[in-house]
Amino acid sequence: MEYIVICDFDGTITIEDTVNSMADKFAGDRWRDLDEMWMSGKYNASEISQKILDMMNTNEIELKEFVRGIDIDPKFKEFIDYIREKCIEFYIISDGFDFNIENILEKNDIEGLMSFSNILQFEGSKLLGVYPNSNEDCKKCGNCKSNLINDINLDNKKVIYIGDGHSDKCASKKADYIFAKKSLADYLRDSEIEFVEFEDFSDVLSGVKSIIS
């Protein structure tokens, strides 16, 4: 049996959601009403995301220093070492930004991971979001994880999904095995969808070992 691992980034690989953290730091509390609109699933996620970016008073140098201070799950490296040892395909699929992912992985000396996310660009002090993988038929997320899984998993391998939040709900339904925490776990529990709840990547590592053994 062949497997592919799809993993969220914000709040899953990282201890905290990097986009929420940078909004708290550089936009104050004003952005939270917009976040509630996004969570409702009734509004265009890309447009809401850009409105939050517009509220942020920062620049590339300052933001880079900030995001590189965000911690990752201390067991993630051990998990990745195992995935590489077993030659299992692994992808980060995030509704956050490439800038955050790249800087945090680099800070933690983690190289060579493939990721799909929204793109963050800078024009002086203005932050611009680019959303190359949005779904025009849905628009609930800036980065459509469900479509990306379809595009990536061309060989129909068994999908192991790891996530924690709102943007993982649809995508997790594409999985054969789900590891979830926080609001994703609550959603799956309420929806009576089978999953394994985890606290950190030591739990995920144990679970994946039992799956592929």
N, C-alpha and C positions, 0 to 999 in steps of 0.2 A: 504494500500500500504506500502511495506517495502523498505527502502532505505539503501544504503551504500555510504559512503563518502570516496573518494580517493583524497589525497592531496599531492602535490609536497612540497618539503622542501626549497631548496635554492632559495632565491628571492621571495618566496611565504609566508612561515611561517617566514623566516628571512627577514630582511630588505635588505640585500645584499646577493649575491651568495657567500657562504662560501668557495667554492673551488677556485673561481676567486680571492677572497680576500687573501687566503693563498698563492696563486701563485704570486699575486702582492707583497706580503710581503716578501716571501722567494725565489722567482725565478726571480724577476725583470721583465723586459718587454719581456724577451726572449721567454716566453711561448705563447704569443698572436698569433704568426703565426701558432702554432699548434692548438690553439683554433679555428682559422678560418678554418683550415682543418676539424676539427670535425663538425663545423657548416655546412659545405658544404654537409655533409652526404655521402661523397665519400670514406671515409677512416675508418679503424677499430678503433672504439671509445675506446676500452679497451687498445689498443696499444698506442694511442695518450695520453690517460690518464696517462699511466705509464711513458711515456717520459716526461710529465709535472712534475710528481712526482719526477723523476730523477733529475730535475733541482733544486729542492727545497733544500735549505741548512738550515735544522732545525732538531729538535728531538722531542720526544714525550712530554716531559715536556714543552718545549717552545711552541709547537703547541697547546697543551691543554690550556695554558694560553691565547694564541691569540684567539682561536675560542670561548672561553667562554666570550670574550669581544664583540662578535657580537650580535647585538640586534635582537629581534623578533618583529613582528607586535604587537603593544600594545593592540590590540583588540583580539588577538588569544586566550588568556586564557578565555575570555568571550564566545567566540565561542565554545571552547571545553567544557566548563561547560554546555552549552545548549545541545550539542550533547550527552553528558553523561546523562543529565536529561531526554532526550527523548530516551535513550538506542539505539542510532543509531550506527551501525558499522562504525569505523573510522580507516583508515590506511594511514600512510605516505609511499609514494613510491617515492624514490629519486634516481637520477643518480649521487648523491654525495656519501659521505662516512659515515658509521655508527659512526665513532669516532666523527665527527662534530655534528651529530644529537644527540647522547647520551649526549655529554658534554653540548650542548646548552640547551637541555630540562632540564637536571639536574640543570644547573645554574639558570633556571627560575622556578624551583620547579614544573615542569610538569612531572608527573609520569604515567606509565601504558599505553603509546601509542605504538601500534604495528607499526613497520617500516620495510621496505624492501629496501635495498640499496646495494651499493658496500661496500667492507670491506677494511679498512686501517690497515695495519700491519707495525710494526717497527722492523728494524734490525740495532740497533745503530742509526746512522744518516741517514740511508737509509729508504725511504718510499716505501712500496710495496702495490699495489692495487690488490685485489682479486674480481673477477666478477662472482659470482655464478649464476646470473640470466641473463647472456648475451644470446642473440639470435644468434646462429651460422649461421642462414639463412639470417640475416640482418646486424648485427654488427654496426648499426648506433649509438647505445647507449650501454654503459656498462651494464646498468640495464634495461631489456626490460619491460617497464611498461605495455604494451599491454598484454603480456603473463601473467604477474602477476595478472592483473585484471581478466583475464579468470580463473586463478587458485583460486583466492580469492572468486569471486562471483559465487559460485557453486549453490546458490539458485535463481539466476537470479533476484536479487533485482534491483530496479532502481538505476542507478549509478549517483552520483553527483561528478563532477570532478573539482578540483581547481588547477590552475597552471599558469605559467608565461613564459615558454621558449621553447627552441628547443626540449628538451627531452619529452615534454608534447604533441607534435603534434599528434603522432599516438595514444597515449593513450586516448586523449580527444575524439577521434572518437568513443570510446567504451562507451561514457557517454550518459545518457539521458538528463542531465543538465550540462552545463559548465559555470564555473566562471573563467574568464581569464583577464590577464593584460599584459603589455609590449609586447614582440615579439609574444607570443602565441595569444594575442588579434589581433595583426596585421595579423597573419597567418589565423586565423579563419575568420576574416573580408574579407580578400582577397579570401578565399575559399568559401565564402558565407555560412558558417556554423553558425547556431544560437548560441549565447552565451550571457552571462551577463558580462559586463566589471566592474571591481572593483578596488578600490584604496587601501582599507584595509579590515580587517575581519569584520568590522561593516557592510559593504556592503554585504559581503557574508552571515553574520548572518541574515540580513533582507531578503535576497533572499531565503535562506534555509527555514526560517520560513514561507514564502509565499508558498513554494513548498509543505511542509509537513502538512500545516494547513488544 
